[in-house]
Amino acid sequence: MCIREEAKRQGEILSYHRIQETVLRTPGVKAGDPNTILLLTEYKNLAAFSGREKLFAAIRENLPSGTPGVLRQQREDLYETVGTQMFMEVPDDGRTGLKLLAKQ
């Protein structure tokens, strides 16, 4: 989180959110996993997204060795990536908000 905060201070990230899955418990049902965490990051543009790993590595290198909350292990040792998705916002051109995806 502190690496993303620094990237936000540098203007490469617009916002980020850490979302933890909740556990729903009702009689006879337990759904959810409290160990599932979603990290949602909004980048200023596609170039910032593409260069994120290089940026994060540079920020990590400049942090003092005893920075709280920063673990220096390999990413693979810390967590398992279940999936990644990228969403792009389509700029509003002032029309109806509907977009033609294909013509027959």
C-alpha positions in Angstrom: 0.0 0.0 0.0 2.8 2.4 0.7 4.3 1.8 -2.7 1.0 2.6 -4.3 0.7 5.7 -2.1 4.1 6.9 -3.4 3.0 6.2 -7.0 -0.1 8.2 -6.3 2.0 11.1 -5.0 4.1 10.9 -8.2 0.9 11.2 -10.2 1.1 7.8 -11.9 -1.8 6.3 -10.0 -5.1 8.2 -9.6 -6.5 6.0 -6.8 -6.2 2.5 -5.3 -8.5 0.4 -3.0 -7.8 -2.8 -1.0 -11.0 -4.8 -0.7 -11.3 -7.8 1.5 -14.0 -10.4 0.8 -16.4 -10.8 3.7 -17.8 -14.0 5.1 -21.6 -14.4 5.0 -22.9 -16.7 7.6 -26.5 -17.8 7.8 -27.9 -20.9 9.2 -26.5 -23.8 7.2 -24.5 -21.6 4.8 -21.0 -20.1 5.0 -19.9 -18.1 1.9 -16.9 -16.1 1.3 -13.2 -16.2 2.2 -11.7 -13.6 4.4 -8.2 -14.4 3.0 -9.3 -13.2 -0.5 -8.2 -9.6 -1.2 -8.8 -7.5 -4.3 -6.5 -4.7 -5.1 -8.1 -2.2 -7.4 -5.8 0.4 -8.9 -6.7 3.3 -11.2 -3.8 4.5 -13.4 -3.7 7.9 -15.1 -3.3 6.3 -18.5 -2.3 3.2 -20.4 1.4 4.1 -20.4 1.3 4.3 -16.6 -0.4 0.9 -16.5 2.1 -0.6 -18.8 5.1 0.8 -16.8 3.7 -0.1 -13.4 6.1 -2.9 -12.5 9.2 -0.8 -13.4 7.7 2.1 -11.4 7.0 -0.1 -8.4 10.5 -1.6 -8.5 12.0 1.9 -8.5 9.9 3.0 -5.6 10.8 -0.2 -3.7 14.5 0.4 -4.3 14.3 3.9 -2.8 12.5 2.9 0.4 14.6 2.6 3.6 15.3 -1.1 4.4 13.1 -1.0 7.6 10.0 0.5 6.0 6.9 -0.8 7.9 4.5 -2.8 5.7 7.1 -3.5 2.9 8.1 -7.1 2.5 11.2 -7.7 0.4 10.3 -11.3 -0.7 9.4 -12.3 -4.2 5.8 -11.6 -5.1 5.2 -15.4 -5.7 6.2 -16.1 -2.1 3.6 -13.8 -0.7 0.4 -14.6 -2.5 -1.2 -16.5 -5.3 -2.6 -14.4 -8.1 -6.0 -15.9 -9.0 -6.8 -13.6 -11.8 -6.2 -10.2 -13.3 -8.5 -8.0 -15.3 -8.0 -4.6 -17.0 -10.9 -2.3 -17.6 -10.7 0.8 -19.8 -13.1 3.7 -19.4 -14.6 4.9 -22.7 -14.5 8.7 -22.9 -18.0 10.3 -23.0 -18.4 12.0 -26.4 -21.6 13.7 -25.3 -23.9 11.5 -27.2 -26.5 9.1 -25.8 -24.0 6.9 -24.0 -24.7 3.9 -26.2 -21.9 2.5 -28.3 -22.2 0.5 -31.5 -20.0 -2.6 -30.9 -20.6 -4.3 -34.3 -22.5 -4.0 -37.5 -24.1 -6.9 -39.3 
